């Protein structure tokens, strides 16, 4: 989760990790664990691995987090309704240090039969294994998007190992705002941005692709320029 956060949300920028508040919420059987320090240490290691070579362990995890300007709290949600769905679930929430809980970035995941799954990525419900090289596209939920992305990757000799479309959570439908990365925003024309504002409310999705092949700057640029794509991130786990 820490590595997924730093690569998908922060894009390896220390200023998007340091100075933020993180909350780990344990549900189900995990909420009853007497010692969750190994999980806390794993989170810190994942968050700082993209910009620091610090050797994080159970003993020094809290100190390194503080040194990097990362504040982490832990909550054991014994009475969470999510217990009815998952035996063990962890929610990771991130907030700006000078902000309220509004607009939190969220990742949720669980373990089953010795495999790990991500069940939520920000505002989208998903079920995928966080492993290997992943391309995560934020796009308008319209016909033809899968084929267009497949064509771009195929032209670069990149094979798709698996794909999942993650739908917008029901609680976010009808409360839609284009979430376009600023770097991408500056590369799009005014006509394109005007067209974005005309999309129907809640008309978004995430496309999660497990791929095999070399993803360079050219590939990312071609994907970002594909019709209907709002943002793209590359994640290696």
ABEGO torsion letter per residue (X at the ends): XAAAAAAAAAGGBAAAABGBBBBBBBBEAAAABABAAAAAAAAAAAAAAAABABBBBAAAAAAAAAAAGBBBBBBBBAABAAAAABABBBBBBBBBAABBABGBBBBBBBBBGGBBBBABBEABBBBBBBBEBBBBBBBBBBBGAAAAAAAAAAAAGBBBABBBBBBBBAAABGBBBBBBBAAAAAABBAAAAAAAAABBBGBBBBBBBBBBEBBBAAAAAAAAABBGBABBBBBBX
